[in-house]
């Protein structure tokens, strides 16, 4: 059975808010995706109004590409502007994480940085193998999760803006951070799908009370345009989302990195 393992501060000089962004907790001994969902829901209730962000698959690579994505034009946070004279840069960087997240949110929300979902049309063209893997991932997410997944906690933000704590999309053939954020906002606002976390290749969403089955056809019309899903793929994913309360979507060019039994 999955268990929530709270993280102790790695350095007493870190503020509580910084530690929550570095790693608030880990979820280990995961046997099913439902266990992850239950832990997420319970933790959300416990720490509200703070928000919960999960790092779920290939966390090392996810952190690496997020680091590079955060250094890109539009998201680069210049720590030197916030350092006091003589202040330790190592400690200061960690404690400046809340400022960096707020900076990222500001940049993601700037009108000139906003990306229309129409700009995502035709972004990907998946092979039959990719599509088959995506179906398997949605049916059995627990197979692609890290042994322990990580939990970040954010203050003063919304469910969609949680993305600012781990912006991703580094390679040119993938969604860039502004494109990923566009999809996250679009699914939340129009279809009641809550962004709960990500990995090195995938974005994870959960149904909210705002989700209605009457919008399924409209949702998949958009997903087909973005991902070039064939009719079989759309039908299978639509059936999945009808029967389950989550959907997992990629933000990368290929899913061949996943090998599922």
C-alpha positions in Angstrom: 0.0 0.0 0.0 1.3 3.5 -0.9 2.6 5.5 2.0 3.3 9.2 2.3 6.9 9.8 3.6 7.4 13.4 4.8 10.7 15.0 4.0 12.9 16.5 6.7 14.7 19.8 5.9 18.0 19.0 4.1 19.4 22.2 5.5 18.2 24.1 8.5 18.9 27.4 6.7 16.2 26.7 4.1 12.9 28.4 4.8 9.8 26.2 5.2 8.4 27.5 1.9 11.6 26.7 0.0 11.7 23.2 1.4 8.1 22.6 0.3 9.2 23.5 -3.2 12.3 21.4 -3.2 10.5 18.3 -1.9 7.6 18.3 0.6 7.2 14.5 0.7 7.5 11.3 -1.3 4.9 8.7 -2.0 6.5 5.2 -1.9 5.4 1.5 -2.1 2.9 2.3 -4.9 0.8 -0.6 -6.0 -1.8 1.1 -8.1 -2.6 4.5 -9.7 -5.7 4.8 -7.5 -3.4 4.9 -4.4 -1.5 7.8 -5.9 -4.8 9.6 -6.6 -6.0 9.0 -3.0 -2.8 10.3 -1.5 -3.1 13.4 -3.7 -6.7 14.1 -2.7 -6.1 13.5 1.0 -3.0 15.8 1.0 -4.8 18.5 -0.9 -7.5 18.6 1.7 -5.0 18.5 4.6 -2.9 21.5 3.4 -5.5 23.6 1.5 -5.3 26.3 0.3 -1.8 25.3 -0.7 -1.5 23.3 -3.9 0.1 19.9 -4.5 2.3 19.1 -7.5 3.4 15.5 -8.2 6.6 14.5 -10.0 5.8 11.1 -11.3 8.1 9.5 -14.0 11.8 9.7 -14.7 12.2 12.4 -12.1 15.9 12.8 -12.7 15.4 13.6 -16.3 12.4 15.7 -15.5 14.5 17.9 -13.2 17.3 18.1 -15.7 15.1 19.3 -18.6 13.1 21.6 -16.3 16.4 23.3 -15.2 17.2 24.0 -18.9 13.7 25.0 -19.7 13.8 27.5 -16.9 16.9 29.1 -18.4 15.2 29.8 -21.7 14.1 33.2 -22.9 11.1 34.4 -21.0 11.6 32.2 -17.9 15.2 32.9 -16.8 15.2 34.1 -13.2 18.3 36.3 -12.4 19.1 35.4 -8.8 21.8 38.1 -8.6 19.0 40.7 -8.5 17.8 39.3 -5.2 21.1 38.7 -3.4 22.1 40.8 -0.5 25.8 41.7 -0.3 27.9 38.8 1.1 24.9 36.4 1.1 25.7 32.8 0.3 24.5 32.1 -3.3 23.9 28.4 -2.6 21.5 29.0 0.3 20.0 32.0 -1.3 19.1 30.2 -4.5 17.1 27.6 -2.6 15.4 30.2 -0.5 14.7 32.3 -3.6 12.7 29.4 -5.1 9.3 31.0 -4.1 10.4 34.2 -5.9 11.4 32.2 -8.9 8.0 30.4 -9.0 6.2 33.7 -8.8 8.4 35.1 -11.6 7.6 32.1 -13.8 3.9 32.6 -13.2 4.2 36.2 -14.1 6.0 35.3 -17.3 3.6 32.5 -18.2 0.6 34.8 -17.8 2.0 37.7 -19.8 -0.2 38.4 -22.8 2.8 38.4 -25.2 3.8 34.9 -24.0 0.3 33.3 -24.2 0.0 30.5 -26.7 -3.4 29.7 -28.3 -4.3 26.0 -28.3 -4.8 26.4 -32.1 -1.0 27.0 -32.3 -0.6 23.5 -31.0 -2.5 21.9 -33.8 -0.3 19.4 -35.7 2.6 19.7 -33.2 3.0 15.9 -33.0 2.6 13.0 -35.4 2.8 9.7 -33.4 3.6 6.3 -34.8 1.3 3.4 -34.2 3.8 2.2 -31.5 3.6 5.6 -29.7 -0.2 5.4 -29.7 -0.2 1.9 -28.4 2.2 2.9 -25.6 0.0 5.9 -24.7 -3.0 3.6 -24.3 -1.1 1.3 -22.1 0.2 4.1 -20.0 -3.3 5.4 -19.4 -4.6 1.9 -18.5 -1.7 1.2 -16.2 0.1 4.4 -15.0 1.7 2.6 -12.1 4.0 0.7 -14.5 5.8 3.9 -15.6 6.0 5.7 -12.2 9.3 6.1 -10.3 9.8 3.8 -7.3 9.0 6.9 -5.1 7.3 9.9 -6.6 7.9 13.4 -5.3 5.5 15.9 -3.9 6.0 19.7 -4.2 3.8 22.1 -2.3 3.0 25.7 -3.5 1.6 28.7 -1.8 -0.3 31.6 -3.4 -1.1 29.9 -6.7 -3.8 28.1 -8.7 -4.0 24.5 -9.9 -2.9 25.5 -13.4 -0.1 27.8 -12.2 1.5 24.9 -10.3 3.3 24.3 -13.6 5.5 27.2 -12.7 7.3 25.2 -10.0 8.5 22.6 -12.6 8.2 24.2 -16.1 9.3 21.7 -18.8 9.7 21.4 -22.5 13.3 21.7 -23.4 13.8 20.0 -26.8 12.6 21.9 -29.9 10.5 19.0 -31.1 8.5 18.9 -27.8 6.1 21.4 -26.4 8.0 24.3 -24.9 6.9 25.5 -21.4 4.5 28.1 -22.8 2.8 25.5 -25.1 2.5 23.0 -22.2 1.0 25.7 -20.0 -1.4 26.6 -22.8 -2.7 23.0 -22.9 -2.9 22.8 -19.1 -5.0 26.0 -19.0 -7.2 24.9 -21.9 -8.1 21.6 -20.4 -8.8 23.1 -17.0 -10.9 26.0 -18.2 -12.9 24.3 -20.9 -13.2 20.7 -19.8 -12.7 20.5 -16.0 -9.5 18.5 -16.1 -7.2 19.4 -13.2 -3.4 19.4 -13.8 -1.9 17.2 -11.0 1.7 16.7 -12.1 4.2 15.7 -14.7 7.2 13.6 -15.5 10.0 13.8 -18.1 7.5 13.1 -20.9 3.9 13.2 -19.6 1.3 15.5 -18.2 -1.2 14.0 -15.7 -4.8 15.3 -15.4 -7.7 14.4 -13.1 -11.4 15.0 -13.5 -13.0 17.7 -11.4 -16.8 18.2 -10.7 -16.7 20.6 -13.7 -16.0 17.7 -16.1 -19.1 16.5 -18.0 -19.3 13.6 -20.5 -21.2 15.9 -22.8 -18.0 17.6 -23.6 -16.1 14.5 -24.5 -16.6 14.9 -28.3 -15.4 18.5 -28.2 -12.4 17.5 -26.1 -11.2 14.9 -28.5 -11.7 17.0 -31.5 -9.1 19.3 -30.0 -6.8 16.4 -28.9 -7.0 14.9 -32.4 -5.8 18.2 -33.9 -2.9 18.5 -31.4 -1.7 14.9 -31.4 -3.0 13.7 -34.7 -4.8 10.8 -33.0 -6.4 8.4 -35.4 -10.0 7.4 -34.9 -9.1 4.2 -33.1 -6.9 6.1 -30.7 -9.5 8.7 -30.0 -12.2 6.1 -29.4 -10.0 4.1 -27.0 -9.0 7.2 -25.0 -12.5 8.5 -25.0 -13.7 5.2 -23.6 -11.0 5.4 -21.0 -11.9 8.9 -19.8 -15.6 7.8 -19.7 -14.7 4.9 -17.3 -11.9 6.4 -15.3 -11.3 9.8 -13.7 -7.9 10.7 -15.2 -6.1 11.1 -18.5 -2.3 11.2 -19.2 -1.1 13.1 -22.2 2.5 13.6 -23.6 4.4 16.8 -24.2 7.2 15.1 -26.1 7.7 14.0 -29.7 8.0 10.3 -29.0 7.1 7.7 -26.3 9.6 5.1 -27.4 11.5 5.6 -24.1 8.7 3.6 -22.4 8.9 -0.1 -22.5 5.9 -1.7 -21.0 5.3 -5.4 -20.2 
